[in-house]
Amino acid sequence: MAEITAPGSGEAAVRATEENAYYHEAALNAAWTGSRLAIGALSFLFGAFAFAYFYLFSSNGHGMWLPSSTRIPSNHYGEAITGLIVVSAVIQTVGLQRIKGGKKGDWFVTAAVALVFGLAAVALQLVELLNLPFQPGQSGFASVFVGFYPVALVTWLGAMIWLEILVARSRNIPAISFVEQPPTYAQAYEVQRFQSGLSAFTVVWNYLAIVTFIFWLLFYVR
């Protein structure tokens, strides 16, 4: 691999190379750590809705958790939205393994499909929220439902924006760079950072898929 060096003395070039390697390693660690911190923060966020759900369900003050006047939303929406997100996460995980095996083209296709499925879930969730069979504060169930799903929708949309950014970044990386060692450190670093970011996204997206499935069980299956 040809090393890109800074102009000047050999000592300055070596120092610049070492600094680049240090910041590159820091970037890789930041992607790993950031994704885990994001999962921790989201766990607190979604945990608040889980606590509200079980607290209101168990207390059922004045029978207002789920009175007969509150109709549960159609399970068709819940099944479709949850299915799209879970399938999107599975497809993206498969695509990650393909690009790790050097097949950028395969990953690009799976990423596009995962992106379409994720955006379709966002659109369906928006349609459901605009056509709910109850008012937001009509019951305990309605309050938690209307609180959780807009927040979940925003996180799904944020994840899809992240995936779109990764797809755009990948266009500047030659497919051969995922198969053979790039000729320069700069190009090698770019590939490694992209793969690190993709791995971080996949972990977070899989986590969101699990959370979506759990809350589908709570709201629709119970």
MOBELHU-V426769 format. One record per backbone hydrogen bond with DSSP energy under -0.5 kcal/mol. NH is the residue of the N-H (numbers start at 1). CO is the residue of the C=O. E is the energy in kcal/mol with one decimal. If there is no record, write none. Layout:
NH	CO	E
NH	CO	E
This chain:
2	183	-2.5
5	3	-0.7
13	9	-2.0
14	10	-2.2
15	11	-2.3
16	12	-2.4
17	13	-2.2
18	14	-2.4
19	15	-2.4
20	16	-2.4
21	17	-2.2
22	18	-2.2
23	19	-2.6
24	20	-2.1
25	21	-2.3
26	22	-2.2
27	23	-2.1
28	24	-2.1
29	25	-2.3
30	26	-2.3
31	27	-1.9
32	28	-1.7
33	29	-3.0
34	30	-3.0
35	31	-1.8
36	32	-1.5
37	33	-2.5
38	34	-2.4
39	35	-1.8
40	36	-2.1
41	37	-2.7
42	38	-2.7
43	39	-1.9
44	40	-1.6
45	41	-2.0
46	42	-3.2
47	43	-2.2
48	44	-1.4
49	45	-0.8
50	46	-2.1
51	47	-2.7
52	48	-2.3
53	49	-2.5
54	50	-2.4
55	51	-2.7
56	52	-2.5
57	53	-2.3
58	54	-2.4
59	55	-2.4
60	56	-2.4
63	60	-2.2
64	61	-2.0
70	67	-1.9
71	69	-0.7
77	74	-0.9
78	74	-1.2
79	75	-3.0
80	76	-2.3
81	77	-2.9
82	78	-2.4
83	79	-2.6
84	80	-2.4
85	81	-2.0
86	82	-2.6
87	83	-2.6
88	84	-2.2
89	85	-2.3
90	86	-2.3
91	87	-2.8
92	88	-2.4
93	89	-2.1
94	90	-2.2
95	91	-2.6
96	92	-2.2
97	93	-1.6
98	94	-1.7
99	95	-2.3
100	96	-1.9
101	97	-1.0
102	99	-1.5
103	98	-2.5
104	102	-1.0
107	103	-1.7
108	104	-2.7
109	105	-1.7
110	106	-2.2
111	107	-3.2
112	108	-1.9
113	109	-2.2
114	110	-2.9
115	111	-2.4
116	112	-2.3
117	113	-2.6
118	114	-2.4
119	115	-2.5
120	116	-2.2
121	117	-2.0
122	118	-2.0
123	119	-2.4
124	120	-2.6
125	121	-2.5
126	122	-2.1
127	123	-2.2
128	124	-2.5
129	125	-2.5
130	126	-1.5
131	127	-0.5
131	128	-1.4
132	129	-0.6
138	135	-1.9
140	64	-2.9
141	65	-2.6
143	139	-2.2
144	140	-2.2
145	141	-2.4
146	142	-2.7
147	143	-1.4
148	144	-2.8
149	145	-2.1
150	146	-0.5
151	147	-0.8
152	148	-2.6
153	149	-2.7
154	150	-1.9
155	151	-1.9
156	152	-2.5
157	153	-2.5
158	154	-2.5
159	155	-2.2
160	156	-2.1
161	157	-2.1
162	158	-2.0
163	159	-2.3
164	160	-2.3
165	161	-2.1
166	162	-2.0
167	163	-2.4
168	164	-2.4
169	165	-2.4
170	166	-2.1
171	167	-0.8
171	168	-0.7
172	169	-1.4
173	170	-1.5
174	172	-0.6
177	174	-1.5
178	175	-1.5
179	176	-1.3
180	176	-3.2
185	2	-0.7
188	184	-2.0
189	185	-3.0
190	186	-1.9
191	187	-1.9
192	188	-2.4
193	189	-2.7
194	190	-2.1
195	191	-2.5
196	192	-2.3
197	193	-2.5
198	194	-2.5
199	195	-2.4
200	196	-2.2
201	197	-2.4
202	198	-2.4
203	199	-2.0
204	200	-2.1
205	201	-3.0
206	202	-2.3
207	203	-2.0
208	204	-2.4
209	205	-2.0
210	206	-2.1
211	207	-2.4
212	208	-2.5
213	209	-2.1
214	210	-2.3
215	211	-2.4
216	212	-1.7
217	213	-1.9
218	214	-1.8
219	215	-2.7
220	216	-2.6
221	216	-1.1
221	217	-0.6
222	217	-4.5
